Amino acid sequence: MKKHIIIAGVPRAGKSTISQMISKTFGYQHVSMDSIITADVTPEERYQILKENDTPNDYTFYNSNEENYKSCFEIVDISKLIKNNVYYMDCLL
């Protein structure tokens, strides 16, 4: 079973900073939701990026090509769903 760590919080709380530290410390793949949601990438493009950048430190490295390809489609579908259903508002400090 895949394990995921999800870090949530208010804007500018340091979520990206701490998640990058955790990913480096434990060898996890860091996925920025900002990048996923705002990027207009096809599943095929995402799969190509994965193949070019996958390393033994990433959990996806040990998945089959079919699993990774399917995951890329799921990520793009979820990203579109979030992008189309979440209201974005700039945070005023």
Rosetta constraint file for C-alpha pairs under 8 A:
AtomPair CA 7 CA 15 HARMONIC 6.23 0.50
AtomPair CA 7 CA 19 HARMONIC 7.02 0.50
AtomPair CA 8 CA 15 HARMONIC 6.72 0.50
AtomPair CA 9 CA 13 HARMONIC 6.52 0.50
AtomPair CA 9 CA 15 HARMONIC 6.83 0.50
AtomPair CA 11 CA 91 HARMONIC 7.25 0.50
AtomPair CA 14 CA 18 HARMONIC 6.19 0.50
AtomPair CA 15 CA 19 HARMONIC 5.97 0.50
AtomPair CA 16 CA 20 HARMONIC 6.03 0.50
AtomPair CA 16 CA 32 HARMONIC 7.37 0.50
AtomPair CA 17 CA 21 HARMONIC 6.38 0.50
AtomPair CA 18 CA 22 HARMONIC 6.18 0.50
AtomPair CA 19 CA 23 HARMONIC 6.11 0.50
AtomPair CA 19 CA 30 HARMONIC 6.97 0.50
AtomPair CA 20 CA 24 HARMONIC 6.21 0.50
AtomPair CA 20 CA 30 HARMONIC 6.24 0.50
AtomPair CA 21 CA 25 HARMONIC 6.08 0.50
AtomPair CA 22 CA 26 HARMONIC 6.02 0.50
AtomPair CA 22 CA 27 HARMONIC 7.93 0.50
AtomPair CA 22 CA 28 HARMONIC 7.48 0.50
AtomPair CA 23 CA 27 HARMONIC 5.32 0.50
AtomPair CA 23 CA 28 HARMONIC 4.37 0.50
AtomPair CA 23 CA 29 HARMONIC 5.93 0.50
AtomPair CA 23 CA 30 HARMONIC 5.68 0.50
AtomPair CA 24 CA 28 HARMONIC 6.69 0.50
AtomPair CA 27 CA 57 HARMONIC 5.41 0.50
AtomPair CA 27 CA 58 HARMONIC 6.96 0.50
AtomPair CA 28 CA 57 HARMONIC 6.67 0.50
AtomPair CA 28 CA 58 HARMONIC 5.92 0.50
AtomPair CA 28 CA 59 HARMONIC 7.15 0.50
AtomPair CA 29 CA 57 HARMONIC 7.51 0.50
AtomPair CA 29 CA 58 HARMONIC 5.33 0.50
AtomPair CA 29 CA 59 HARMONIC 7.18 0.50
AtomPair CA 31 CA 35 HARMONIC 7.91 0.50
AtomPair CA 31 CA 36 HARMONIC 7.74 0.50
AtomPair CA 32 CA 36 HARMONIC 6.44 0.50
AtomPair CA 33 CA 37 HARMONIC 5.87 0.50
AtomPair CA 34 CA 38 HARMONIC 5.97 0.50
AtomPair CA 35 CA 39 HARMONIC 5.74 0.50
AtomPair CA 36 CA 75 HARMONIC 7.83 0.50
AtomPair CA 36 CA 76 HARMONIC 7.85 0.50
AtomPair CA 36 CA 79 HARMONIC 6.19 0.50
AtomPair CA 37 CA 79 HARMONIC 4.81 0.50
AtomPair CA 37 CA 80 HARMONIC 6.98 0.50
AtomPair CA 37 CA 82 HARMONIC 6.85 0.50
AtomPair CA 37 CA 83 HARMONIC 5.76 0.50
AtomPair CA 38 CA 79 HARMONIC 7.96 0.50
AtomPair CA 38 CA 83 HARMONIC 7.19 0.50
AtomPair CA 41 CA 45 HARMONIC 6.06 0.50
AtomPair CA 41 CA 46 HARMONIC 6.37 0.50
AtomPair CA 41 CA 76 HARMONIC 7.38 0.50
AtomPair CA 42 CA 46 HARMONIC 6.23 0.50
AtomPair CA 42 CA 76 HARMONIC 6.91 0.50
AtomPair CA 43 CA 47 HARMONIC 6.08 0.50
AtomPair CA 43 CA 69 HARMONIC 7.65 0.50
AtomPair CA 43 CA 72 HARMONIC 5.15 0.50
AtomPair CA 43 CA 73 HARMONIC 4.89 0.50
AtomPair CA 43 CA 75 HARMONIC 7.87 0.50
AtomPair CA 43 CA 76 HARMONIC 6.03 0.50
AtomPair CA 44 CA 48 HARMONIC 6.24 0.50
AtomPair CA 44 CA 69 HARMONIC 7.78 0.50
AtomPair CA 44 CA 72 HARMONIC 7.52 0.50
AtomPair CA 44 CA 73 HARMONIC 7.97 0.50
AtomPair CA 45 CA 49 HARMONIC 6.25 0.50
AtomPair CA 46 CA 50 HARMONIC 6.17 0.50
AtomPair CA 46 CA 72 HARMONIC 6.02 0.50
AtomPair CA 47 CA 51 HARMONIC 6.19 0.50
AtomPair CA 47 CA 68 HARMONIC 7.12 0.50
AtomPair CA 47 CA 69 HARMONIC 5.88 0.50
AtomPair CA 47 CA 72 HARMONIC 5.81 0.50
AtomPair CA 48 CA 52 HARMONIC 6.22 0.50
AtomPair CA 49 CA 53 HARMONIC 6.16 0.50
AtomPair CA 50 CA 54 HARMONIC 5.53 0.50
AtomPair CA 54 CA 58 HARMONIC 6.30 0.50
AtomPair CA 54 CA 60 HARMONIC 6.99 0.50
AtomPair CA 54 CA 61 HARMONIC 5.70 0.50
AtomPair CA 55 CA 61 HARMONIC 5.85 0.50
AtomPair CA 56 CA 61 HARMONIC 5.55 0.50
AtomPair CA 56 CA 62 HARMONIC 7.49 0.50
AtomPair CA 57 CA 61 HARMONIC 7.48 0.50
AtomPair CA 59 CA 63 HARMONIC 7.35 0.50
AtomPair CA 60 CA 68 HARMONIC 6.72 0.50
AtomPair CA 63 CA 67 HARMONIC 5.99 0.50
AtomPair CA 63 CA 68 HARMONIC 6.36 0.50
AtomPair CA 64 CA 68 HARMONIC 6.37 0.50
AtomPair CA 65 CA 69 HARMONIC 5.99 0.50
AtomPair CA 66 CA 70 HARMONIC 6.10 0.50
AtomPair CA 67 CA 71 HARMONIC 6.12 0.50
AtomPair CA 68 CA 72 HARMONIC 6.24 0.50
AtomPair CA 69 CA 73 HARMONIC 6.66 0.50
AtomPair CA 70 CA 74 HARMONIC 6.36 0.50
AtomPair CA 71 CA 75 HARMONIC 6.09 0.50
AtomPair CA 72 CA 76 HARMONIC 6.27 0.50
AtomPair CA 73 CA 77 HARMONIC 6.15 0.50
AtomPair CA 74 CA 78 HARMONIC 6.05 0.50
AtomPair CA 75 CA 79 HARMONIC 5.95 0.50
AtomPair CA 76 CA 80 HARMONIC 6.17 0.50
AtomPair CA 77 CA 81 HARMONIC 6.25 0.50
AtomPair CA 78 CA 82 HARMONIC 6.15 0.50
AtomPair CA 79 CA 83 HARMONIC 5.90 0.50
AtomPair CA 80 CA 84 HARMONIC 5.95 0.50
AtomPair CA 81 CA 85 HARMONIC 6.11 0.50
AtomPair CA 82 CA 86 HARMONIC 5.69 0.50
